Amino acid sequence: TDGAVEIYNFGANYFQEKVIPGHETRVVEVLCWAAGDRLFGAGLSGDITEYDLARLCVAHSVDGCGGPIWSMAANGSGTHLAIGCEDGSIKLFQVVPDGIQFERNLDKRKGRVLCLSWNPSGSHIAAGSIDIFRVYDVSSGLTVQTIMVNYHVQKVKRECVVWSIACLSSGTVITSDSFGRVQFWDWKQGMLQESHTVSTSAALSLAVSENEDSLIVGTSTGATYQFQLLPVKMDSQEKRWVRTKPFQYHTHDVRAVAHSSTALISGGLDAQLVIRPLMEKISKKSYDVALRKFTFPHRRLVSCARKAQLLLFQFSQHLELWRLGSTEETGKDGEVLPLSRMPEHLVQLKSKGPEHIYCSCVSPCGSWVAYSTASRFHLCRVQCEGNSISVKKV
């Protein structure tokens, strides 16, 4: 929510490789990779941003010209981006060497476009909105199918939000909605094939495996569900989607899920990133089969001045310097001792400008504080004499 983008490496071991610091005007609603290793983001500011992964800053930014952007997706080859806007428009951009270039609008309809998915061949785009989803022909830009997600439910009084959508190569479109349903549609016939109610609250996110035989769904109760495409009978050609495994690893909304070849990945409003390996995909027991939860920052947000007994805490747009409390008692490791002096908040330094603080530290003697944003470095002299504290910008 603070606009920072964290990039994790899932190669040899799962670790946070890079962090692009946030910005006051930038809230990242959606991210996607295109043209190999180029990363694009968009949000409610209405801009499409490309990130420079070497310099860890914004490389290019383009106005989407459709109001807040709710969704964005790249086609399979990574040559085009589609964005879904507040005004109901879907805009196509071509990915060019030095950024992106507007190509054209698809057939504009009423209602914000909350989710998008290209079919694997790149010929059609499915877009979810409120109460409906539509399928567009990319070459003509026209709407070729409009499906009401509640047409088979009698007397529905509240609106149904289609939160996530995915297209399969078989012609099936999968939707997850605010009624807690995961539904499978034959979009050409406009028919509902299967419907599974996984939760009493919203099903917010879904992701399909590369070979399209497994999917993961995230809900607003913090639960994630796995579906698998299994034969109806032994050696049968007919297959159905079966809900196989529910997992409760989160405490709040699961806003994002991803399906890798060996793991299910989920992240949500509890600020946890959870990686659950698929046991059937890993042949031997090793470090790779362990459940991982990223529950704490993987870069330094607190620094210590040992001599002066000070701690510096880093926030998005300010720093806080605290003096540690002290005790006159002694005890064993792990014991809580009574304090003779309480911890004391000495200084709050506010960063000027819209850029968020990237890194900070305090010197061992406690008299120097330094911090950096994406474009500027700041150094301050802190002097403590009795109860008076002075901060001088150097």
Sequence and secondary structure as in RCSB ss.txt:
>XXXX:A:sequence
TDGAVEIYNFGANYFQEKVIPGHETRVVEVLCWAAGDRLFGAGLSGDITEYDLARLCVAHSVDGCGGPIWSMAAN
GSGTHLAIGCEDGSIKLFQVVPDGIQFERNLDKRKGRVLCLSWNPSGSHIAAGSIDIFRVYDVSSGLTVQTIMVN
YHVQKVKRECVVWSIACLSSGTVITSDSFGRVQFWDWKQGMLQESHTVSTSAALSLAVSENEDSLIVGTSTGATY
QFQLLPVKMDSQEKRWVRTKPFQYHTHDVRAVAHSSTALISGGLDAQLVIRPLMEKISKKSYDVALRKFTFPHRR
LVSCARKAQLLLFQFSQHLELWRLGSTEETGKDGEVLPLSRMPEHLVQLKSKGPEHIYCSCVSPCGSWVAYSTAS
RFHLCRVQCEGNSISVKKV
>XXXX:A:secstr
  S EEEEE SSS EEEEEE  BTTB   EEEEETTTEEEEE TTSEEEEEETTTTEEEEEEE SSSSEEEEEE 
TTSSEEEEEETTS EEEEEEETTEEEEEEE    SS   EEEE TTSSEEEEE BSEEEEEETTT  EEEEEETT
TTSSS  S  BEEEEEE TTSEEEEEETTSEEEEEETTTTEEEEEEE  SS EEEEEE TTSSEEEEEETTSEEE
EEEEEESSTT S EEEEEEEEEE  SS   EEEE SSEEEEE TT  EEEEE GGG  S SGGGS EEE S SS 
 EEEETTTTEEEEE SSEEEEEE  B S    TT     SB  EEEEEEE  SSB   EEEE TTSSEEEEE SS
 EEEEEEEEETTEEEEEE 
